[in-house]
Amino acid sequence: MGLRETKKQQTRTAIADAALDLFLEHGFDQVTVADVARRAGVSTNTVFNYFSTKEDLFFDRQAEVEGHLAALVRDRAPGTCPVEVVRDDLLAALQQNEPMLGLHPGALRFWQVIHGSPALRAREREIGELAEAALAVALAEHQPTTASPGNSNPPMPALLAGAVAGTHRAVLREIQRRVMSGEPAARARDTVAPAALRAFNRLCLGLHADASEETSQTRQSPHQPGC
């Protein structure tokens, strides 16, 4: 990265950091873009050069979040189950206390600000919808393989994307709910992780087994991996 690009990235980060500090202090709706500009030491026009909307200042990593699941599917090794890839990535992030999952000390206030703003709640839903749409495109371009003759046709990408992205969102929402209710982050993680494993395994099992195999295997061992 050249000097010009490095400086631009530093300016963008400084603006986003200043905005987040103000939002956490005062709430999203109480802070203006002009307030952010003053805190960051730049003009309002400069803020809008880097961020199209005020919501973008809060969700400054929106593009990364929207493309994450799709990138996992596109970049997976040939023959690897897409459900397995998403599952393993999420479980690894939980084990490593990845900040974006909300397991760090400041996450509670971050979520409180979101819940206190209709605009942020709407943007959060939009980010989830865009992530699911991107995942559907990636699944269509990189079709999963199936293991049983009775299930030789891969599922519709949009339906599989909805199941995978929906399960992923549900795991994050459950962590959020537990932390916001006062449960320690470590306990929330340790409780949710096994449930997430089982949920993704069921999806994986359905992708690779026909209906009769799925019923039989689920009855015999509901906790066994599906991939």
C-alpha positions as CSV (number, residue, x, y, z in Angstrom):
1,M,0.0,0.0,0.0
2,G,1.4,3.4,-1.0
3,L,1.7,6.4,1.2
4,R,-1.4,8.0,-0.1
5,E,-3.5,5.0,0.5
6,T,-2.0,4.5,3.9
7,K,-3.0,8.1,4.9
8,K,-6.5,7.6,3.6
9,Q,-6.9,4.5,5.6
10,Q,-5.6,6.2,8.7
11,T,-8.1,9.1,8.2
12,R,-10.9,6.7,7.7
13,T,-10.0,4.8,10.9
14,A,-9.7,8.0,12.9
15,I,-13.1,9.1,11.8
16,A,-14.7,5.7,12.5
17,D,-13.1,5.6,16.0
18,A,-14.2,9.1,16.8
19,A,-17.7,8.3,15.7
20,L,-17.9,5.1,17.7
21,D,-16.7,6.9,20.9
22,L,-19.4,9.5,20.5
23,F,-22.1,6.9,19.7
24,L,-21.2,4.9,22.8
25,E,-21.1,8.0,25.0
26,H,-24.3,9.6,23.8
27,G,-26.3,7.2,21.7
28,F,-26.6,7.1,17.9
29,D,-29.5,9.4,17.4
30,Q,-28.1,12.1,19.7
31,V,-24.9,12.5,17.7
32,T,-24.6,14.4,14.4
33,V,-22.1,13.9,11.6
34,A,-20.9,17.4,12.4
35,D,-20.1,16.2,15.9
36,V,-18.1,13.4,14.5
37,A,-16.2,15.7,12.2
38,R,-15.3,18.0,15.2
39,R,-14.1,15.0,17.3
40,A,-12.0,13.7,14.4
41,G,-10.6,17.1,13.5
42,V,-11.9,17.0,9.9
43,S,-14.6,18.7,7.9
44,T,-18.1,17.3,7.5
45,N,-17.4,17.0,3.8
46,T,-14.4,14.8,4.6
47,V,-16.5,12.5,6.7
48,F,-18.9,12.1,3.8
49,N,-16.0,11.4,1.5
50,Y,-15.3,8.2,3.5
51,F,-18.8,7.3,4.7
52,S,-22.0,7.8,2.7
53,T,-24.4,7.7,5.6
54,K,-24.3,8.2,9.4
55,E,-25.1,4.5,9.8
56,D,-22.0,3.6,7.9
57,L,-20.0,5.4,10.6
58,F,-21.4,3.0,13.1
59,F,-21.1,-0.2,11.0
60,D,-17.8,0.8,9.5
61,R,-16.9,-2.9,8.7
62,Q,-20.2,-3.5,7.0
63,A,-18.7,-4.6,3.7
64,E,-16.5,-7.2,5.5
65,V,-19.4,-8.6,7.4
66,E,-21.6,-8.8,4.3
67,G,-19.0,-10.7,2.3
68,H,-17.6,-13.0,5.0
69,L,-19.8,-16.1,4.5
70,A,-19.6,-15.8,0.7
71,A,-15.8,-15.6,0.9
72,L,-15.7,-18.7,3.0
73,V,-17.7,-20.6,0.4
74,R,-15.8,-19.3,-2.6
75,D,-12.4,-20.0,-1.0
76,R,-13.1,-23.4,0.4
77,A,-11.1,-26.4,-0.8
78,P,-12.6,-28.5,-3.6
79,G,-15.2,-31.0,-2.4
80,T,-15.5,-29.3,1.0
81,C,-19.0,-28.9,2.4
82,P,-20.0,-25.2,2.5
83,V,-22.0,-25.8,5.7
84,E,-18.9,-27.4,7.3
85,V,-16.8,-24.4,6.3
86,V,-19.1,-21.9,7.9
87,R,-19.6,-24.0,11.0
88,D,-15.9,-24.4,11.6
89,D,-15.2,-20.7,11.0
90,L,-17.8,-19.7,13.5
91,L,-16.7,-22.2,16.1
92,A,-13.0,-21.1,15.7
93,A,-14.1,-17.5,16.1
94,L,-16.0,-18.4,19.3
95,Q,-13.0,-20.3,20.7
96,Q,-10.7,-17.3,19.9
97,N,-13.1,-14.7,21.4
98,E,-13.3,-12.9,18.0
99,P,-14.3,-9.3,18.8
100,M,-16.9,-9.1,16.0
101,L,-18.9,-11.8,17.8
102,G,-19.5,-9.5,20.7
103,L,-17.5,-11.4,23.4
104,H,-15.3,-8.4,24.4
105,P,-16.1,-6.1,27.4
106,G,-17.4,-3.2,25.3
107,A,-19.9,-5.3,23.3
108,L,-22.8,-4.7,25.8
109,R,-22.8,-1.0,25.2
110,F,-22.4,-1.5,21.5
111,W,-25.6,-3.6,21.4
112,Q,-27.4,-1.2,23.7
113,V,-26.8,1.6,21.2
114,I,-28.1,-0.6,18.3
115,H,-31.2,-1.5,20.3
116,G,-31.8,2.1,21.1
117,S,-31.9,3.3,17.5
118,P,-34.5,2.2,14.9
119,A,-32.1,3.3,12.2
120,L,-29.3,1.0,13.4
121,R,-31.7,-1.9,13.9
122,A,-32.9,-1.4,10.3
123,R,-29.3,-1.3,9.0
124,E,-28.4,-4.4,11.0
125,R,-31.2,-6.3,9.3
126,E,-30.1,-5.0,5.9
127,I,-26.6,-6.2,6.5
128,G,-27.9,-9.7,7.3
129,E,-30.0,-9.7,4.1
130,L,-27.1,-8.6,2.0
131,A,-24.8,-11.2,3.6
132,E,-27.4,-13.9,2.8
133,A,-27.7,-12.7,-0.8
134,A,-24.0,-12.7,-1.3
135,L,-23.8,-16.2,0.1
136,A,-26.5,-17.4,-2.3
137,V,-24.5,-16.0,-5.2
138,A,-21.3,-17.8,-4.0
139,L,-23.2,-21.1,-3.5
140,A,-24.6,-20.8,-7.1
141,E,-21.1,-20.3,-8.5
142,H,-19.5,-23.0,-6.3
143,Q,-22.2,-25.7,-5.9
144,P,-21.8,-28.1,-3.0
145,T,-21.4,-31.8,-3.8
146,T,-23.8,-34.4,-2.3
147,A,-23.0,-37.8,-1.1
148,S,-26.1,-39.9,-1.6
149,P,-27.8,-41.1,-4.8
150,G,-31.2,-40.1,-3.3
151,N,-30.0,-36.5,-3.0
152,S,-27.9,-36.1,-6.1
153,N,-29.2,-32.7,-7.0
154,P,-27.7,-29.8,-5.0
155,P,-30.2,-27.7,-3.1
156,M,-31.3,-24.3,-4.5
157,P,-28.6,-21.8,-3.5
158,A,-31.1,-19.3,-2.1
159,L,-32.7,-21.9,0.2
160,L,-29.3,-23.2,1.4
161,A,-28.1,-19.7,1.9
162,G,-31.1,-18.8,4.0
163,A,-30.6,-21.9,6.2
164,V,-26.9,-21.3,6.7
165,A,-27.0,-17.5,7.1
166,G,-30.1,-17.8,9.3
167,T,-28.4,-20.3,11.6
168,H,-25.3,-18.1,11.7
169,R,-27.4,-15.0,12.7
170,A,-29.3,-17.0,15.3
171,V,-26.1,-18.0,17.0
172,L,-24.9,-14.4,17.2
173,R,-28.3,-13.2,18.4
174,E,-28.3,-15.8,21.2
175,I,-24.9,-14.7,22.3
176,Q,-26.1,-11.1,22.2
177,R,-29.3,-12.0,24.2
178,R,-27.3,-13.8,26.9
179,V,-24.7,-11.0,27.3
180,M,-27.3,-8.3,27.4
181,S,-29.2,-10.2,30.1
182,G,-26.1,-10.1,32.3
183,E,-24.6,-13.5,31.5
184,P,-20.7,-13.5,31.5
185,A,-19.4,-13.6,27.9
186,A,-17.3,-16.8,28.6
187,R,-20.4,-18.7,29.9
188,A,-22.5,-17.5,26.9
189,R,-19.8,-18.7,24.5
190,D,-19.4,-22.1,26.2
191,T,-23.2,-22.6,26.3
192,V,-23.9,-21.5,22.7
193,A,-21.0,-23.2,21.0
194,P,-22.2,-26.8,21.4
195,A,-25.7,-25.8,20.3
196,A,-24.2,-24.1,17.2
197,L,-22.3,-27.3,16.4
198,R,-25.4,-29.4,16.6
199,A,-27.4,-27.0,14.5
200,F,-24.9,-26.8,11.7
201,N,-24.4,-30.6,11.8
202,R,-28.1,-31.0,11.2
203,L,-27.9,-28.8,8.2
204,C,-24.9,-30.6,6.9
205,L,-26.6,-34.0,7.4
206,G,-29.6,-32.8,5.5
207,L,-27.4,-31.7,2.6
208,H,-25.6,-35.0,2.3
209,A,-28.2,-37.6,3.1
210,D,-31.6,-38.5,1.6
211,A,-34.7,-38.3,3.7
212,S,-34.6,-41.9,4.9
213,E,-30.9,-41.7,5.9
214,E,-31.5,-38.4,7.7
215,T,-34.4,-39.8,9.8
216,S,-32.4,-42.9,10.7
217,Q,-29.2,-41.2,11.6
218,T,-30.9,-38.4,13.6
219,R,-32.7,-41.0,15.7
220,Q,-29.6,-43.0,16.3
221,S,-27.3,-40.1,17.2
222,P,-28.7,-36.6,17.2
223,H,-25.2,-35.1,18.1
224,Q,-23.1,-36.8,15.4
225,P,-21.4,-34.6,12.7
226,G,-23.1,-34.4,9.3
227,C,-19.9,-33.9,7.2
